[in-house]
Amino acid sequence: MWVALCATAVVLVALIVFLLQNTRTVQVSFLWMDGTAPLAITLLIAAVGAALMTALLGTVRITQLRRVARRRRTGHRH
C-alpha cells in the first residue's frame, strides 16, 4: 500500500512539473473546432483520451473472450 502511495505521489509531482514547464499556448484544431490551449493541457487531454479508448477496447475484448470461454465450458458451440 505504501509503495503504491509513494509511486502515485512521484507520478503526480512529475505531472505537476510537466504542466508547469509546458505552459506555451498552441493552436488546436479538432473536427470543426479551432482554438488555443496550453501545450501541457492539450497533451494531457490527448493522453487521457487514448487511455480511455484503450480501456474501452480492452473491456470489449475481455468480454468477448469471457463469452467464448463460457460457451466452451458449458458445451455450447456457435
Secondary structure, DSSP 8 states (H G I E B T S, - for coil): -HHHHHHHHHHHHHHHHHHHH---EEEEEETTEEEEEEHHHHHHHHHHHHHHHHHHHHHHHHHHHHHHHHHHHHT---
